[in-house]
Every structure is written in structure tokens, then in C-alpha cells.
Amino acid sequence: MTADNTVLGRCPHCEHPVPETELVIDYQTARGQRVTTATCPHCVTMVTVR
């Protein structure tokens, strides 16, 4: 088994890295802004990563 070290970004609440394995939804708005929502493994809550 290989380790997945890809990080989506950081949690806006606790600043911990959020790994790609926690991805819930990722989309681009009509204005071209990327929005990535994931579960922070530290806070155990859904966040929009930055």
C-alpha cells in the first residue's frame, strides 16, 4: 500500500493540512473560482479549504 501525501490545503479553523483523501466536493464557479470542500481530520468538520 502506498501513502497518499497530496494536500488539498489548510483548514481555515485550525490550520492543519487537509489531505486529498478527505475531499467531499470540488468545483469551479461560473466566475472561475475553485471551491474545495473537505473534512478536516483534526476538527472533524466540513470546511472549505484554502
N, CA, C and O atoms as CSV, one atom per row, in Angstrom:
chain,resi,resn,atom,element,x,y,z
A,1,MET,N,N,0.848,-1.162,0.000
A,1,MET,CA,C,0.000,0.000,0.000
A,1,MET,C,C,0.904,1.238,0.000
A,1,MET,O,O,1.920,1.277,0.693
A,2,THR,N,N,0.514,2.253,-0.794
A,2,THR,CA,C,1.313,3.469,-0.850
A,2,THR,C,C,0.636,4.578,-0.059
A,2,THR,O,O,-0.589,4.607,0.063
A,3,ALA,N,N,1.426,5.476,0.467
A,3,ALA,CA,C,0.892,6.600,1.241
A,3,ALA,C,C,0.487,7.713,0.287
A,3,ALA,O,O,1.216,8.018,-0.656
A,4,ASP,N,N,-0.667,8.321,0.525
A,4,ASP,CA,C,-1.130,9.444,-0.270
A,4,ASP,C,C,-0.839,10.724,0.501
A,4,ASP,O,O,-1.503,11.031,1.491
A,5,ASN,N,N,0.162,11.465,0.037
A,5,ASN,CA,C,0.595,12.666,0.749
A,5,ASN,C,C,0.099,13.949,0.097
A,5,ASN,O,O,0.576,15.033,0.431
A,6,THR,N,N,-0.853,13.842,-0.830
A,6,THR,CA,C,-1.352,15.030,-1.503
A,6,THR,C,C,-2.220,15.846,-0.552
A,6,THR,O,O,-3.164,15.323,0.040
A,7,VAL,N,N,-1.897,17.121,-0.409
A,7,VAL,CA,C,-2.623,18.009,0.493
A,7,VAL,C,C,-3.477,18.961,-0.341
A,7,VAL,O,O,-2.981,19.595,-1.272
A,8,LEU,N,N,-4.760,19.057,-0.002
A,8,LEU,CA,C,-5.670,19.967,-0.699
A,8,LEU,C,C,-5.450,21.410,-0.285
A,8,LEU,O,O,-5.575,22.326,-1.098
A,9,GLY,N,N,-5.128,21.604,0.959
A,9,GLY,CA,C,-4.951,22.940,1.519
A,9,GLY,C,C,-4.950,22.847,3.031
A,9,GLY,O,O,-4.691,21.787,3.602
A,10,ARG,N,N,-5.242,23.964,3.671
A,10,ARG,CA,C,-5.257,24.008,5.132
A,10,ARG,C,C,-6.644,24.334,5.636
A,10,ARG,O,O,-7.403,25.049,4.981
A,11,CYS,N,N,-6.971,23.808,6.797
A,11,CYS,CA,C,-8.252,24.078,7.447
A,11,CYS,C,C,-8.282,25.542,7.881
A,11,CYS,O,O,-7.329,26.013,8.500
A,12,PRO,N,N,-9.359,26.273,7.568
A,12,PRO,CA,C,-9.432,27.673,7.979
A,12,PRO,C,C,-9.629,27.856,9.489
A,12,PRO,O,O,-9.464,28.962,10.005
A,13,HIS,N,N,-9.979,26.781,10.195
A,13,HIS,CA,C,-10.217,26.873,11.640
A,13,HIS,C,C,-8.973,26.550,12.463
A,13,HIS,O,O,-8.634,27.271,13.401
A,14,CYS,N,N,-8.297,25.460,12.104
A,14,CYS,CA,C,-7.167,25.011,12.926
A,14,CYS,C,C,-5.818,25.044,12.207
A,14,CYS,O,O,-4.784,24.782,12.822
A,15,GLU,N,N,-5.821,25.366,10.901
A,15,GLU,CA,C,-4.604,25.467,10.091
A,15,GLU,C,C,-3.899,24.135,9.838
A,15,GLU,O,O,-2.790,24.128,9.304
A,16,HIS,N,N,-4.511,23.009,10.206
A,16,HIS,CA,C,-3.913,21.708,9.904
A,16,HIS,C,C,-4.078,21.403,8.424
A,16,HIS,O,O,-5.065,21.820,7.819
A,17,PRO,N,N,-3.120,20.676,7.821
A,17,PRO,CA,C,-3.263,20.297,6.424
A,17,PRO,C,C,-4.430,19.322,6.251
A,17,PRO,O,O,-4.672,18.470,7.106
A,18,VAL,N,N,-5.147,19.458,5.139
A,18,VAL,CA,C,-6.272,18.571,4.827
A,18,VAL,C,C,-5.858,17.722,3.627
A,18,VAL,O,O,-5.659,18.256,2.535
A,19,PRO,N,N,-5.725,16.398,3.814
A,19,PRO,CA,C,-5.281,15.531,2.729
A,19,PRO,C,C,-6.375,15.310,1.677
A,19,PRO,O,O,-7.566,15.436,1.959
A,20,GLU,N,N,-5.940,14.979,0.467
A,20,GLU,CA,C,-6.847,14.747,-0.647
A,20,GLU,C,C,-7.853,13.630,-0.355
A,20,GLU,O,O,-8.950,13.625,-0.913
A,21,THR,N,N,-7.493,12.702,0.500
A,21,THR,CA,C,-8.392,11.593,0.834
A,21,THR,C,C,-9.643,12.049,1.566
A,21,THR,O,O,-10.604,11.287,1.676
A,22,GLU,N,N,-9.649,13.291,2.076
A,22,GLU,CA,C,-10.800,13.840,2.801
A,22,GLU,C,C,-11.717,14.689,1.907
A,22,GLU,O,O,-12.664,15.298,2.403
A,23,LEU,N,N,-11.444,14.733,0.601
A,23,LEU,CA,C,-12.219,15.533,-0.348
A,23,LEU,C,C,-13.688,15.123,-0.357
A,23,LEU,O,O,-14.001,13.934,-0.425
A,24,VAL,N,N,-14.590,16.104,-0.288
A,24,VAL,CA,C,-16.032,15.862,-0.374
A,24,VAL,C,C,-16.545,16.349,-1.720
A,24,VAL,O,O,-17.221,15.604,-2.429
A,25,ILE,N,N,-16.228,17.604,-2.085
A,25,ILE,CA,C,-16.650,18.156,-3.370
A,25,ILE,C,C,-15.642,19.205,-3.821
A,25,ILE,O,O,-15.084,19.946,-3.011
A,26,ASP,N,N,-15.423,19.251,-5.132
A,26,ASP,CA,C,-14.501,20.203,-5.729
A,26,ASP,C,C,-15.131,20.683,-7.029
A,26,ASP,O,O,-15.422,19.878,-7.913
A,27,TYR,N,N,-15.341,21.990,-7.149
A,27,TYR,CA,C,-15.966,22.514,-8.369
A,27,TYR,C,C,-15.464,23.918,-8.668
A,27,TYR,O,O,-14.812,24.555,-7.841
A,28,GLN,N,N,-15.785,24.386,-9.872
A,28,GLN,CA,C,-15.414,25.729,-10.282
A,28,GLN,C,C,-16.691,26.523,-10.508
A,28,GLN,O,O,-17.607,26.063,-11.190
A,29,THR,N,N,-16.747,27.725,-9.929
A,29,THR,CA,C,-17.932,28.570,-10.064
A,29,THR,C,C,-17.981,29.175,-11.469
A,29,THR,O,O,-17.017,29.087,-12.229
A,30,ALA,N,N,-19.118,29.789,-11.801
A,30,ALA,CA,C,-19.275,30.436,-13.103
A,30,ALA,C,C,-18.263,31.562,-13.295
A,30,ALA,O,O,-17.921,31.907,-14.426
A,31,ARG,N,N,-17.790,32.130,-12.199
A,31,ARG,CA,C,-16.788,33.207,-12.264
A,31,ARG,C,C,-15.362,32.681,-12.284
A,31,ARG,O,O,-14.411,33.463,-12.291
A,32,GLY,N,N,-15.206,31.361,-12.295
A,32,GLY,CA,C,-13.884,30.763,-12.398
A,32,GLY,C,C,-13.175,30.501,-11.089
A,32,GLY,O,O,-12.001,30.131,-11.086
A,33,GLN,N,N,-13.869,30.685,-9.968
A,33,GLN,CA,C,-13.256,30.439,-8.660
A,33,GLN,C,C,-13.387,28.958,-8.305
A,33,GLN,O,O,-14.466,28.377,-8.420
A,34,ARG,N,N,-12.284,28.356,-7.876
A,34,ARG,CA,C,-12.301,26.960,-7.464
A,34,ARG,C,C,-12.741,26.875,-6.014
A,34,ARG,O,O,-12.247,27.618,-5.165
A,35,VAL,N,N,-13.673,25.966,-5.726
A,35,VAL,CA,C,-14.165,25.751,-4.368
A,35,VAL,C,C,-13.926,24.280,-4.016
A,35,VAL,O,O,-14.394,23.381,-4.715
A,36,THR,N,N,-13.204,24.051,-2.940
A,36,THR,CA,C,-12.888,22.698,-2.499
A,36,THR,C,C,-13.381,22.529,-1.072
A,36,THR,O,O,-12.950,23.240,-0.164
A,37,THR,N,N,-14.283,21.585,-0.885
A,37,THR,CA,C,-14.824,21.284,0.438
A,37,THR,C,C,-14.348,19.892,0.838
A,37,THR,O,O,-14.405,18.947,0.051
A,38,ALA,N,N,-13.880,19.787,2.073
A,38,ALA,CA,C,-13.352,18.523,2.575
A,38,ALA,C,C,-13.612,18.438,4.072
A,38,ALA,O,O,-14.051,19.401,4.701
A,39,THR,N,N,-13.334,17.272,4.624
A,39,THR,CA,C,-13.451,17.073,6.060
A,39,THR,C,C,-12.071,17.239,6.683
A,39,THR,O,O,-11.116,16.570,6.288
A,40,CYS,N,N,-11.975,18.129,7.648
A,40,CYS,CA,C,-10.710,18.297,8.361
A,40,CYS,C,C,-10.556,17.142,9.343
A,40,CYS,O,O,-11.407,16.962,10.214
A,41,PRO,N,N,-9.493,16.360,9.221
A,41,PRO,CA,C,-9.324,15.230,10.132
A,41,PRO,C,C,-9.021,15.651,11.570
A,41,PRO,O,O,-9.192,14.858,12.495
A,42,HIS,N,N,-8.579,16.877,11.760
A,42,HIS,CA,C,-8.268,17.357,13.108
A,42,HIS,C,C,-9.517,17.907,13.800
A,42,HIS,O,O,-9.779,17.586,14.959
A,43,CYS,N,N,-10.291,18.738,13.085
A,43,CYS,CA,C,-11.518,19.334,13.635
A,43,CYS,C,C,-12.724,18.394,13.519
A,43,CYS,O,O,-13.708,18.534,14.245
A,44,VAL,N,N,-12.626,17.435,12.596
A,44,VAL,CA,C,-13.713,16.508,12.264
A,44,VAL,C,C,-14.984,17.299,11.880
A,44,VAL,O,O,-16.080,17.048,12.383
A,45,THR,N,N,-14.782,18.257,10.973
A,45,THR,CA,C,-15.891,19.057,10.459
A,45,THR,C,C,-15.632,19.358,8.982
A,45,THR,O,O,-14.490,19.326,8.526
A,46,MET,N,N,-16.696,19.649,8.245
A,46,MET,CA,C,-16.539,20.007,6.840
A,46,MET,C,C,-16.111,21.457,6.730
A,46,MET,O,O,-16.675,22.332,7.385
A,47,VAL,N,N,-15.098,21.709,5.889
A,47,VAL,CA,C,-14.571,23.053,5.715
A,47,VAL,C,C,-14.302,23.306,4.235
A,47,VAL,O,O,-14.145,22.369,3.452
A,48,THR,N,N,-14.250,24.567,3.868
A,48,THR,CA,C,-13.772,24.957,2.549
A,48,THR,C,C,-12.295,25.270,2.729
A,48,THR,O,O,-11.923,26.244,3.384
A,49,VAL,N,N,-11.459,24.421,2.133
A,49,VAL,CA,C,-10.007,24.552,2.344
A,49,VAL,C,C,-9.462,25.758,1.587
A,49,VAL,O,O,-10.015,26.184,0.573
A,50,ARG,N,N,-8.381,26.284,2.100
A,50,ARG,CA,C,-7.737,27.408,1.427
A,50,ARG,C,C,-6.285,27.094,1.175
A,50,ARG,O,O,-5.564,27.919,0.614
